[in-house]
Amino acid sequence: MKPQRTFRLAGAFVILLYQTEHFCKELIHRHVYASFHDSFFTFGSRLKFSITFFDVLYKWKHSFTKY
């Protein structure tokens, strides 16, 4: 094998390894971020709903006790 060809093959192999590692990291990052993002916002919307619900309930109860 010629030295030039060996360097090209080694370079291609290194680039392939780097791309594979980068792709795996990106995939893992997106999966973890997406699952965290979804669970966080689901929790936030539930919390907001419960606060609004109890606020309305509290105001409704006190609207009868005022008079």
The 8 nearest C-alpha neighbors of each residue, nearest first, counted from 0:
[[1, 2, 5, 4, 3, 6, 8, 7],
 [0, 2, 4, 3, 5, 6, 7, 8],
 [3, 1, 5, 4, 6, 0, 7, 8],
 [4, 2, 6, 5, 1, 7, 0, 8],
 [3, 5, 7, 1, 6, 2, 8, 0],
 [6, 4, 2, 8, 7, 3, 9, 1],
 [7, 5, 9, 3, 4, 8, 10, 2],
 [8, 6, 10, 4, 5, 9, 11, 3],
 [7, 9, 11, 5, 10, 6, 12, 4],
 [8, 10, 6, 12, 7, 11, 5, 13],
 [11, 9, 7, 13, 12, 8, 6, 14],
 [10, 12, 8, 14, 9, 13, 15, 7],
 [11, 13, 15, 9, 10, 14, 8, 16],
 [14, 12, 16, 10, 15, 11, 17, 9],
 [15, 13, 17, 11, 16, 12, 18, 10],
 [14, 16, 12, 18, 13, 17, 11, 19],
 [17, 15, 13, 19, 14, 18, 20, 12],
 [16, 18, 14, 20, 15, 19, 21, 13],
 [19, 17, 21, 15, 20, 16, 22, 14],
 [18, 20, 22, 16, 21, 17, 15, 23],
 [21, 19, 17, 23, 22, 18, 16, 24],
 [20, 22, 18, 24, 19, 23, 17, 25],
 [21, 23, 19, 25, 20, 24, 18, 26],
 [24, 22, 26, 20, 25, 21, 27, 19],
 [23, 25, 21, 27, 26, 22, 28, 20],
 [24, 26, 28, 22, 23, 27, 29, 21],
 [25, 27, 23, 29, 24, 28, 22, 30],
 [28, 26, 30, 24, 29, 25, 31, 23],
 [29, 27, 25, 31, 26, 30, 32, 24],
 [30, 28, 32, 26, 27, 31, 33, 25],
 [29, 31, 27, 33, 28, 32, 34, 26],
 [32, 30, 28, 34, 33, 29, 35, 27],
 [31, 33, 29, 35, 30, 34, 36, 28],
 [34, 32, 36, 30, 35, 31, 29, 37],
 [33, 35, 37, 31, 36, 32, 30, 38],
 [36, 34, 32, 38, 33, 37, 39, 31],
 [35, 37, 33, 39, 34, 38, 32, 40],
 [38, 36, 34, 40, 39, 35, 41, 33],
 [37, 39, 41, 35, 40, 36, 42, 34],
 [40, 38, 42, 36, 37, 41, 35, 43],
 [39, 41, 43, 42, 37, 38, 44, 36],
 [42, 40, 38, 44, 43, 39, 37, 45],
 [41, 43, 45, 39, 40, 44, 38, 46],
 [44, 42, 40, 46, 41, 45, 47, 39],
 [43, 45, 47, 41, 46, 42, 40, 48],
 [46, 44, 48, 42, 47, 43, 49, 41],
 [45, 47, 43, 49, 44, 48, 42, 50],
 [46, 48, 44, 50, 45, 49, 43, 51],
 [47, 49, 45, 51, 46, 50, 52, 44],
 [48, 50, 52, 46, 51, 47, 53, 45],
 [51, 49, 47, 53, 52, 48, 54, 46],
 [52, 50, 54, 48, 49, 53, 47, 55],
 [53, 51, 49, 55, 54, 50, 48, 56],
 [54, 52, 56, 50, 55, 51, 57, 49],
 [53, 55, 51, 57, 56, 52, 50, 58],
 [54, 56, 58, 52, 53, 57, 59, 51],
 [55, 57, 53, 59, 54, 58, 60, 52],
 [56, 58, 54, 60, 55, 59, 53, 61],
 [59, 57, 61, 55, 60, 56, 62, 54],
 [58, 60, 56, 62, 57, 61, 55, 63],
 [61, 59, 57, 58, 62, 63, 56, 64],
 [62, 60, 64, 58, 63, 59, 65, 57],
 [61, 63, 59, 60, 65, 64, 58, 66],
 [64, 62, 61, 65, 60, 66, 59, 58],
 [63, 65, 61, 66, 62, 60, 59, 58],
 [66, 64, 62, 63, 61, 60, 58, 59],
 [65, 64, 63, 62, 61, 60, 59, 58]]
